Amino acid sequence: MRIVALVENTCGHEDCIAEHGLSIYIETENHKLLLDTGQTDAVVKNAEVLGIDLSAVDTVVLSHGHYDHSGGILSFSQINHSAQIIMQKSAAEPHYNGERYIGIDTDILKLPNIQLIDGDMELDDELFLFSGITGRRCYPQGNKKLSCIKNGEKVCDDFCHEQCLVIKQNGKRWLLSGCSHNGILNIIDRYREIFGNAPDYVITGFHMMKKDGEHTEAEKTVIIQTAQELSQLDTVFYSGHCTGIPAFEMMKDIMRDKLIALHSGEEIL
């Protein structure tokens, strides 16, 4: 198995591009796949630097319907015409941060290999997709600014368009979620409903980044409580992107070697 942080906010390879976005490249016994494609064509450029052949990718999973995870799909599709690109059908809805559009480029929906699904999907013995995350404990506070259009009306985003990828390999399970907008504790609760126990490894952003000033006490409480509960699991977490450096450092103080930073261009495994 091979896993590479192909695109991430921070740079881990001097020749790779870092941007506000996320893309994870994975090779399993039977697949070559991407979770998300970052914000721009950096996914293609970084793959070239790292010697990763994107034309051999057979599956792209879009974790949710935001531009910083879907922005490289059109560039990717210029060199790979056959990979199935799987997203929840609600990921195609318009999404906003305040008045700013943050949804996917609608040209993506015109691609012939797009597969819109509704709910969970078992691709094969290695790959499983799940959504349906309804819990709200330690819910990321940044979600309050995010909305979407449903039935012609702008409403608070409920993140039903978020899906998680589970990879089974060598007797271990990896859980991958782009941003954990639904809250990583609620995602793990949903995972347990399906698989019975916690995953061995998790790759995700925690959506705790604060762009306008310091975290509030309420935000700090969510960050600390989340880290305390995660530290009790026999799970290793790889995180970056929307977690934000201050939140990551707070969580690292609690989780220690159970939390590892992601960087653009770095091999995870």
Disulfide bonds with the S-S distance in Angstrom:
none
